[in-house]
Amino acid sequence: MKIGIIGAGASGIMAAIQIKRINKNIQIDLFDINKSIGKKILASGNGRCNISNTTLSSKNYRGEDIAFCEYALDKFSFKEFEKFCISIGLLLDIKDTNKVYPLSNEAKSVVNLLQSQVLHLNINVICETRIIKVIKEKKKFCLKSKDKKFANYDKVLISSGLSAAPQLNSTQDALIIAKTFGHNINLTYPSLVGLCMNSNYHHKLAGFKKEVKLTLLINNIIKDEQQGDLLFTKYGVSGFAVLDISQQASYYLSLKKNVLIDIDFFPNLSKEELDKKIRILVKSNKNEKLSTLLGGLVSNKLPLVLLQECNLDINIKAKDIYDKDINTIVSKLLAWRINIIETQGFKHAEVSGGGIKTYEINNKTYESKKCKNLYFSGEAIDIVGYRGGYNLHFAWASGYTCAKAITNGLQDS
Ligand SMILES: Cc1cc2nc3c(=O)[nH]c(=O)nc-3n(C[C@H](O)[C@H](O)[C@H](O)COP(=O)(O)OP(=O)(O)OC[C@H]3O[C@@H](n4cnc5c(N)ncnc54)[C@H](O)[C@@H]3O)c2cc1C
């Protein structure tokens, strides 16, 4: 039995290791464009690698049919993943937030240990090779790179990811190859990514960071709410709350919808509480500039922009302000509307949403419903996780499930 695996990321490596552990006589060729395996794992979590999460459910994912991932998450639960980690010598650090990191706090140790398994199990790694075509001739598959042909594969797994972070040699090849076998694709879009605004002030706020609540509005309908850090940047907004809301924002941008976000700069204060605080400031400091006073409430980058956006003189003194102006300021601080024009794009995205339609893949085996013995795993499939280790976990879990199906009935005696 000879198996070709296209893409040596988290899902391809997991599949290769599991297949060999079940039957060491199966021959595996593991292809990757990069010089070495697991390049994206190295880049993940800012080099720390948020490798998994202890609370896993389909609710942590987006896609046309999120129930698709339930079987793999159940078969390869966090507990199962932890056992696997121990089996390769990797210890884990489970945070209070349920996020899981390597105890070493370094993605490099994850890749080193996976590499050592790959070597130990005699998995044939073929690096610096981009597979651009998969052809099925009678019962065997043939894989083609630009100048080479690799033949006689009984089964092929496409685990080559999608377009996020092209600087790491990410490609859309999985989609191109899947299409040649009659698969349909859901539009891909950058996800977990900064959002670009069109305003004449956001560059003035660059560097200003605050815990906020964000509300995503599409055609005046609330589609998502997220609370967490927001960071203004030269291009627009970033920060954890923005990355979280970017999944839906980016999806709707790809559908050419008008994307608006309301920022509540004081998610832990009621309207009345904020109103009271501002009135106290104004009453007790009548001769002070309002912009200076507001600097005591929120970073001093915001007040000047706030006054401009409320059509107030930036030099106005507290004593000259009307009741209605305070109402306007409070309303603005609790629902500051921004217009999102685009995302920062795939280059800056952590993952790609969209991909190969799940309806055309068997969720218990990850085998194509269009072509026998052809399998898909990982990010190439139309399943994308929220921030928190969910994307890597789906890559591990889908690779594992796929390996179990590929080796069904082929256990080493
Ligand atoms: C900067 C960054 C930070 C991230 N941080 C986290 C995090 O902390 N936690 C988390 O859960 N997720 C994180 N992610 C997302 C996560 O890394 C991915 O979702 C996951 O690695 C996907 O695994 P995969 O095996 O499906 O695909 P990939 O890891 O993308 O692997 C696919 C491999 O196939 C190769 N390839 C592509 N086309 C071909 C071809 N035609 N022939 C041969 N090889 C090919 C690619 O070069 C790549 O090495 C992060 C992503 C990025 C970019």
The ligand as an ORCA input file, in Angstrom:
! r2SCAN-3c Opt
* xyz 0 1
  C       0.652     33.626     11.781
  C      -0.292     32.492     12.131
  C      -0.556     32.216     13.457
  C      -1.445     31.175     13.799
  N      -1.645     30.885     15.101
  C      -2.475     29.867     15.432
  C      -2.621     29.460     16.780
  O      -1.948     29.956     17.688
  N      -3.526     28.469     17.047
  C      -4.260     27.850     16.065
  O      -5.063     26.959     16.369
  N      -4.087     28.184     14.777
  C      -3.209     29.155     14.436
  N      -3.022     29.473     13.119
  C      -3.768     28.705     12.099
  C      -3.173     27.302     11.947
  O      -1.767     27.394     11.890
  C      -3.710     26.610     10.685
  O      -5.111     26.641     10.689
  C      -3.247     25.162     10.608
  O      -1.841     25.114     10.668
  C      -3.727     24.514      9.321
  O      -3.110     23.261      9.189
  P      -3.166     22.457      7.812
  O      -2.357     21.246      8.033
  O      -4.562     22.311      7.366
  O      -2.496     23.418      6.737
  P      -1.053     24.101      6.713
  O      -0.466     24.184      8.051
  O      -1.234     25.342      5.929
  O      -0.172     23.055      5.912
  C      -0.264     22.883      4.547
  C       1.122     22.679      3.976
  O       0.989     22.337      2.590
  C       1.962     23.037      1.842
  N       1.455     23.123      0.466
  C       0.539     23.980     -0.046
  N       0.303     23.680     -1.334
  C       1.095     22.616     -1.645
  C       1.314     21.871     -2.838
  N       0.654     22.148     -3.952
  N       2.224     20.855     -2.818
  C       2.919     20.569     -1.674
  N       2.741     21.263     -0.518
  C       1.847     22.270     -0.500
  C       2.064     24.376      2.557
  O       3.255     25.046      2.253
  C       1.960     23.939      4.026
  O       3.229     23.620      4.552
  C      -2.098     30.451     12.764
  C      -1.803     30.742     11.433
  C      -0.911     31.737     11.106
  C      -0.602     32.007      9.662
*
